Amino acid sequence: MDRMRVLKIYLWTAGIFCLFYWPVSHWFYPEWYHRLMGFTSYEDSFVKIIGTLSLLPVAGIFALALRPLQNRDLAALLTVFAVLMAGTYVFVILFRGFPAREWFNVALLFGNAAGLCVLYPWREAFRQ
């Protein structure tokens, strides 16, 4: 299987997973999500905002899956976004009392950043 096909499968899989894991869960199943992650309470209004805001990176993943080479800048932005979000999670876990289960989000974000760094054909995209 060629690298571009693997990248597209990876992006579609990540996009579908992230769609349900962040926007859908925060909008329609916030109690389930927060119980799963170990929260004892949450502010529903902020959760809805997080759900809405998380549509943007999910849409970016889908756009990248559709046209990977033409969206080189989007690949770079999503990679940087994932690293910065992972850093934010590390901060709130270590210094703001977020539950330890939130380390899963750190792993998910760093994993996605690493996946893009490894799978994305950066040289080929820069030649276009």
Secondary structure, DSSP 8 states (H G I E B T S, - for coil): --HHHHHHHHHHHHHHHHHIIIIIHHHH-HHHHHHHHT-S---HHHHHHHHHHTHHHHHHHHHHHH-TGGGHHHHHHHHHHHHHHHHHHHHHHHHS---GGGHHHHHHHHHHHHHHHHHS-HHHHHH-
